[in-house]
Amino acid sequence: LEKMRMGDRLHVKEDVSDEVLSIQVPRFCLQTLVENAVQHGIAPILAPGCIRIVARRHAMRHLFLAVIDNGGGCPALILPRPDTMNNDQPLHGLTLLALRLHLAQPRAARLRLSTVAGQGTLCAVRIPL
């Protein structure tokens, strides 16, 4: 849908190994990462942008799922630890994803965000298999 809306301003590259296509992930996991990349990374810039989706098995024990954009980067964002969240904290896509990962795999699932102003953002999820 975002590709239809943004047209030539959005390019998507998929780097997904065949062995991971049948692995189930928490609901909206990939969608949340892609929507954030489009909304916060690509949409604010005027030039065309690219989103790369990576999915691989890592050490045969984890699924590595990442969305990388070459947008403007995002302001410093500290993801709250799901086990310390309270009802006063604002909820957004990455916070909800962190919570879903924590509920599914409290000690083993990981969500990481790395951003460089003017160069883009990498958001990665590691899920035990």
N, C-alpha and C positions, 0 to 999 in steps of 0.2 A: 504494500500500500504506500509506503513512504517513497519507494522508487517511482511509482506512478505520480505521486504528488510533487516530487522534486525533479523528476525528469532527468536531464543530462547533468544536473548538479550533484547527483548521487551515483556513485559507482560501488558495487558490492563484489568482493572477491571471497570465494569460499575455499578454505583449505581444510577439508574434512576427510579423514581416512575412512575407507569403507567399513573397517572393523568397529567403528563406533556408532554407525547409523542405527543400530537396533538397541542401543543403550538408552534406558529411560532416565530422564532428569527431572528435578522438581518442576512443577507447573510454572509456566511463564519465565523460566530461567533465561533462556536465550532471548525471548521477546523483550524482556526487561533490559538486557544488556544492549540490544540493537536499538531499541527506542531511545535509550539514554544517549547512545552514540550519535544518533540522528539529531535529537532535540538539542543536546548541549554541545555537541562537537561540530556537526556539519551545517545545520540550519543557520547558526549565527554568522557564518562566514559567507562572503559573496562568491568566492571561487568554488569550482567543483570540488567535491570531497570524496574520499574513499573510506569504506568500512570493510575491514577484513575479518572474517569469521573463521576461527581456528578450533578444531575439535580433534583431539588425539588421545590415545591411551598412553599413560605415562607409567613406566615400570610395571606394566601389566596389573597394577593395583589401583590406579586412579584414572579418572577421566579429567582431562584438562580441556576446558572450554574458555575461549577468550574472544572478545570483540575489541578490535583496535581501530581507532579512527585517526585521520590526519587533520582534524579540525583545530580549533583554537585552544584546545585544552580547557580545563575547568578550574574554577577557584579551588583552593585547598579544601578538601572535604574529608572529614574524619567520620568514618563509618562507626556508628555506635555498636558496642558489643551486644549481641542479642540477649545475653544472660543478664545484662545490666539495664535493659530498656525499661522505661516506665511510660505511663499513659500521657505524660506531658510532652513527650518528644514528638516532633513532627514526623509523619510517615511519608516516605517517598519510595520509589521503586527499588532502589538499592538497599534501603533499610528493610523493606519487606522481604526482599530476596535473601538478605543475610539472616533474617529471622527464620524463613522457611528452611534454609540450609542448616541452621542450628537445630531446628526441631527434628529434621531428618537424620542428621549425623552430628550430634553436639560436639564431639571432639575431633572429628576428622575432616569435615567439609570446610573449605576456605573460600573467602571472597577477598580479592585484592584489587585495589585501584591505584593506578600510577598515571600521573599526568604531567605534561611539560607545557607551559604556556606557549602558545603559538605553534606547537608541534603536534599536539594530539593527546589521546588518552588510551590507555590499555586497561580493560577491566577483565579480570580472569577469575574463573571458578575452578576449584579442584574438588572433585567428588569421589569418594571411595567407591570401588566397584564391589 
